[in-house]
Amino acid sequence: MPLKFEPVDRPKPQPDPSIDEEMEKAADEAKLTLYFINMVVIGAKDIRNADGFMGKSDPYCEVTVGDITDKTAVINNDLNPVWNDKMKFFVAEKPNEMTLRLMDHDDIGKNDLIAETSFEFGDMFETKGSFEGDLDLKYKGKKDGTIQIKVTCRTMKPVETEIKLSTTEKILANKEEERAATVAALDESEKLREEAVTELTEKEQEIARKTEELEEKQRSLEGKHAEKEKELEATQRELKGAKEDLSKKSDELKALKKKRAAAGTEEDKACCNDRCVVM
């Protein structure tokens, strides 16, 4: 039975969804932008002692962006506090600045202002900029210590991000389907290959058996041929010997005929002589 190879259906790539098309469908919602501020209030130095003779200030820092305020932990009795507190702000409108107020925590009564400052963002949202350094603190218009911060800014579009994420998930799903279909096709191809190899191996074994049988027949024929040649040579030798014997017999017969002829002649002469005497 001849080998028959059947083509394996390869998976056809599915068209990937277009982010631009999905964005166009949600054009209005996609315009929504959030402004993200990621910052670290590292520490402050040489701040004013708001407690006077009652000890040292117990400072903490209030950071306000728009209507959102966050606070660091309170460091007790320290004019060079170190916080390393992280803060994150998400605001719907682009802020121009944020304010930082150092406060003295009091267990009784109102917390007192130690000093304050502001930080202007400028174009940091557009450029995805960052800042790390010291800002001068002021109290009643006069410099009063410094505060060290680290700030990074960027914009986020939640709907756009969601669309991109959803589209990416669809693309990945398509790729996974293509991968699974490709693996299945490869498995089928491998199965066909193994079947073909098995069939080829069987045919190779059959050919090897046939070849061995033919070689055996050829050896047998060559042996018989050698025997026939030997028999022919023996027959030829016998024939040659018979010819030689026949030649000898022929020579002997010729010699005998000559003798007989010679004897006949002598007898004829003798008879003639006898007839002459009688007459």
N, C-alpha and C positions, 0 to 999 in steps of 0.2 A: 504494500500500500504506500503510494508516494506521500512525502511530507506535504502538509497543507498548512500554510500560515495565514491566519485570519487577522486583519487589522484590529487593533484595540482602540476604542473610542477615547480620544483625549478630551479632557474637560475644556469647554470654551470659556474664556475669561469673561466675567460679568462686568458690565460697565460700572465704574465707581461713582458714587454720588458726588456731586459737585458742591463744594463749600459755598461758592458764589451763588449758586441757585438756591441753596438753603438759606443763605443770608438774605437774598432778595425776597424770599417768602416771608421772612420775619424782619423786614427792613426797619419798621418803626421801633420794635422792641430791641433790635440789635444796636440802636443808637445809644441806648442807656450805658452810661459810663460811671464807674466807681473809681474814686481816687484812693489809692492804697499807700499808707505811710507805715513803714517798719522802722522802729527806732529802739535804741538802747540808751537809757540814762545811766551813764557810767559812774560819775561821781562829781563832787564839788570840792573847792579848795578855798581856804581863807574866808569862810563865810562869817557873817555878823553873829555875834552872840546875843540872841533875843531874850535870854533869861537873865542877863545882867549878873548880879551877885548871887543868883539862885543856883548857879552851876553853868552848864553849857547847853546850847540849843539841842533839841531832839529833832533833827531835820528830816523832812521828806519832801518829795518834789511832785507838784501837780502839773500835768501836761494837758493843755486844752487845744483841741482842733475843732473849730466850728462850735457845735453844741455838745461835743463829746469830751469828757475829762477822764483821765486815768491817773493813778497815783503810784508812787514807789512805796516801798516799805519804810518804816520809821527807823532811823539809826539814833540810838540814844546817846546823849552827852558827847557829841562829836562835831567839831567845826570843819573837818575834812572828810565828810562821809563818802563811802563807796557803796554804790547800790548794784550796778550791773543788771538793772531790771529791764526786761524787754516789754515793749508795748506795740500794739498794732491798731491802726485806725483805718476805717473804711468810711468815706463820706461821699455823698451823692453830688455835691457841688465842689468845684475846684477851690481849695483854700489858698489864700495868699500867704498866711503865716500861722504859726502856732505860738502859744505863750507858755512859758515855763515859770512857775512860782515856787520858790522854796519857802516852806512853812515850818514853823516851830510847833511841834505837837505838845499840847498841854492836856494833862489828865483832867484838869478842872478849868472850866472856862473856855473862851474862844482861842483857837489856834492863831498864832501871830505870824504876820508876813516877815520873812527874813530878807529876801531880795527877789527880784524877778527880771526876766528878759524875754525877748521874742526872737523867733527864727523865721525868716522869709524864705519861701520855697522857690520863688523865681520860676525858671523853666525846668525845674527838676523832674516834673511829671512828664513833660514832652521828651526830655532827653534821658529819662530813666536814671537820673543823676543820684549821687550819694554825697554825703558830707560826714566827716569825722573830725572833731576838734573841740576847742574851748570857746564858750560864749561868755562875755562879760556880764556879770550880774549887777543890778543897780537897786539902790534903796533910796527913795526920795531924790531921784535924779543923780545920785553919786554912785560911782563904781564901788561894789562891795563883794569881792570874790569872783570866782569863775565857776562855770559848770561845764562838764565834758559830756558830749553826746555823740551818738552815731545815728545817721538818718539815711534811709534809702526811700525813693519814691518811684511809683509807677502807676499807670492807669490800668484798669481792668474793665472789660466789657462782659458781664456775666452771661448775657444771652448769646453773644458772639462766641464766648468760650464754650458755652453749653452746646451750641450748634457745631463748633469745630470738634468738640469731644464726641458728640453724637455721630457726626459724619465720619470721624476717624474710626469709631467703633463699627460703623456699617462697613467701611472699607476693610477693616480687619476681619469682620465676619465673612465678607466676600472672599478675602484672601484665604481664610481658614477653610471655606467650602472648596475653593480651588485646590488648596493643598490636600484636603481629604480626598477629593476626586482624583487628583494626580497620584496620590499614594495608592488608591484603589486601582487606577489604570496601570501603575507600575507593578503592583502585586499580580494583576492579571497577565501582564507582559512576562513577569518572572515565571508565573505558572506555565504559560505557553512555552517559554524558553526551556524550562525544566522538562516539559513533555517532549519537546523537540530533541533535547539532548538525550533523553531516555530512548526515544525512538531511533535516533542516530546511533546510539551505543548498541542497541539491539541489532541494527542493520550492519554495523561494523563487525559485531560478533558473528553474524551470519556470513558476511563476506569473508571473515577470517576462516570460518569453518569450510566454506566453499573453496577457498584458496588452498587450505590444507588438503582437502579431498583431491583437488586437481593436481597438487604436487605429488600426492601419493600415487595417483593414477599415472602421472608422468614418470615417476620412478619405476613403477611396475612395468610400464611400456618400454622404458629404456632397458630394464633388465631382460624383458622378453626379446627385445630387439638384439641385445648383446648375445643372448642364447641362439637366436636365429642366425646371427652372423657367424657364430662358432659352428653351428650345424652346416651352414652354407660352405664355410671354409673346409670343413671335414668332407663334405660331399664333393667339393671341387678337387680336394686332394685325392679322394677315391676315384673320381672321374679321370683325373690326370693319370693315376696309377693304372686304371683300366685301359686308357688310351695307350699308355706305354706297353702294357701287356699285349694289347691288340696289335700294336706295331711290331712287337717281337714275333707274335704268332704269324703275322702277315709275312715277315721276313723269312721265318722258318718255312712257311708254305711255299714262298717263291723259290727258296733253295731246294725244297723237296721236288717241286715241279721241274726245276732245272735238272736235278739228278735223274728224275724219271725220264725226262726227255732225252738226256744223254744215254741212259740205259737202253731206251727204245731204239735209238740210232745204232747202237752197237749190236742189238739183236737183229735189226734189219740187215746190217752188213753180214752178220754170221749166216743168216738164212740165204742170202744171195750167194754167198760163197758155196754153201751146201748144194744149192741148185745147180751151180756151175759144175761141180764135181760129178754130180749124178749124170748130167748130160754127157 
